[in-house]
């Protein structure tokens, strides 16, 4: 969570100070690739991305890339099975975010066999996540580091 300070000048010329709590959110697209080695070469050699984790290799199946303007994740795991796109959305508190979406009517019944669609789940790779998949197969993966 972050705090935003807002200064306003009111009509009577007095200064008003407002402190607002807000949740930050960061989206990281996940692109499906047929050949991860070739894709990493393209993004690093042509588009000036670099490996987020220097020890990562194409044999990992997932590669995180960074550049001056953002992040991108590449994977081979879902290239043939998944229709739609995936975006990793980094938030401060996945549990609170999930509760908000459920209160707004999020229906998890169409993914009963997927625990990560049922609610926040601690993943073996060190994140806590839940997924929301729309009718067209596009998935938002809400993530935070495990505490």
C-alpha positions in Angstrom: 0.0 0.0 0.0 1.2 3.5 -0.7 0.2 6.9 0.5 -0.6 9.7 -1.9 -0.5 13.3 -0.7 -2.7 15.7 -2.6 -2.5 19.5 -2.2 -5.4 21.6 -3.4 -6.2 25.3 -3.3 -9.8 25.8 -2.3 -12.0 28.6 -3.7 -11.3 30.7 -0.6 -7.5 30.3 -1.3 -6.8 28.1 1.6 -4.5 25.1 1.2 -6.1 21.7 1.6 -4.0 18.6 2.3 -5.5 15.2 1.6 -3.8 11.9 2.4 -5.1 9.0 0.4 -4.3 5.3 0.8 -4.3 3.5 -2.4 -3.3 0.1 -3.7 -0.7 -0.1 -6.5 -1.1 -2.5 -9.4 1.5 -3.5 -12.0 0.7 -5.5 -15.1 3.2 -7.7 -16.8 2.2 -9.3 -20.1 2.9 -13.0 -20.6 3.6 -14.0 -24.2 3.3 -17.5 -25.4 6.2 -18.7 -27.6 6.8 -21.7 -29.8 10.6 -21.4 -29.5 11.7 -19.7 -26.3 15.4 -19.5 -27.3 14.5 -17.7 -30.5 12.0 -15.4 -28.7 14.6 -14.4 -26.1 17.1 -13.7 -28.8 14.6 -11.4 -30.6 13.6 -9.4 -27.5 17.1 -9.1 -26.1 19.0 -8.5 -29.4 16.5 -6.5 -31.4 14.3 -4.8 -28.8 16.9 -4.1 -26.1 15.2 -6.2 -23.3 17.5 -7.9 -20.8 17.1 -10.9 -18.5 15.6 -9.9 -15.2 17.3 -12.9 -13.6 20.8 -13.4 -15.0 20.8 -17.2 -14.3 17.6 -17.8 -16.3 17.8 -20.0 -19.4 15.4 -21.0 -22.2 15.4 -24.5 -20.6 13.4 -23.0 -17.6 10.3 -22.7 -19.8 9.7 -19.2 -18.5 11.9 -16.1 -18.9 11.3 -12.7 -17.3 12.6 -9.8 -19.3 13.0 -6.1 -18.4 13.7 -2.9 -20.4 13.6 0.8 -19.7 9.9 0.9 -20.3 8.5 -2.2 -18.6 8.6 -6.0 -18.1 7.6 -8.9 -20.2 7.4 -12.6 -19.4 7.8 -15.3 -22.1 6.8 -18.9 -21.8 6.5 -22.1 -23.8 4.3 -23.9 -21.4 0.9 -22.8 -22.6 1.6 -22.1 -26.3 -0.6 -24.9 -27.7 -3.2 -25.2 -25.0 -4.3 -21.7 -24.0 -6.6 -19.6 -26.0 -6.4 -15.9 -25.3 -3.7 -14.0 -23.5 -2.3 -13.8 -20.0 -1.3 -10.7 -18.0 0.4 -10.9 -14.6 -1.0 -8.2 -12.4 1.2 -7.4 -9.4 -0.7 -6.0 -6.4 0.0 -5.3 -2.8 -2.6 -7.7 -1.3 -4.1 -10.5 -3.5 -6.4 -11.6 -0.7 -8.1 -8.2 -0.4 -8.3 -7.9 -4.1 -10.0 -11.3 -4.5 -12.5 -10.4 -1.8 -13.4 -7.2 -3.6 -13.9 -9.0 -6.9 -16.1 -11.7 -5.3 -18.2 -8.9 -3.7 -18.6 -7.4 -7.2 -19.9 -10.8 -8.5 -16.8 -12.7 -9.6 -18.1 -16.3 -10.4 -15.5 -19.0 -9.8 -17.8 -21.9 -10.5 -16.7 -22.3 -14.1 -13.1 -23.2 -13.0 -13.9 -25.6 -10.1 -11.0 -27.9 -10.9 -8.4 -25.0 -10.7 -7.5 -24.0 -7.1 -5.8 -20.8 -8.2 -9.2 -19.7 -9.8 -11.0 -20.4 -6.5 -8.9 -18.0 -4.4 -5.4 -16.9 -3.5 -2.9 -19.8 -3.5 0.7 -19.9 -2.4 2.8 -21.1 -5.4 6.0 -23.1 -5.1 7.9 -20.4 -7.0 7.4 -17.9 -4.2 4.3 -16.0 -5.1 0.7 -15.9 -3.9 -1.7 -15.7 -6.8 -5.3 -16.0 -8.0 -6.5 -16.1 -11.6 -9.5 -14.6 -13.3 -10.3 -15.9 -16.8 -12.8 -14.2 -19.0 -15.3 -15.8 -21.4 -12.8 -15.5 -24.2 -10.0 -17.3 -22.4 -8.0 -14.2 -21.4 -6.5 -14.6 -17.9 -5.5 -12.0 -15.4 -3.1 -13.5 -12.9 -3.1 -11.4 -9.7 0.2 -11.9 -7.9 2.2 -10.8 -4.9 5.4 -12.1 -3.3 4.7 -14.6 -0.5 5.1 -13.0 2.9 
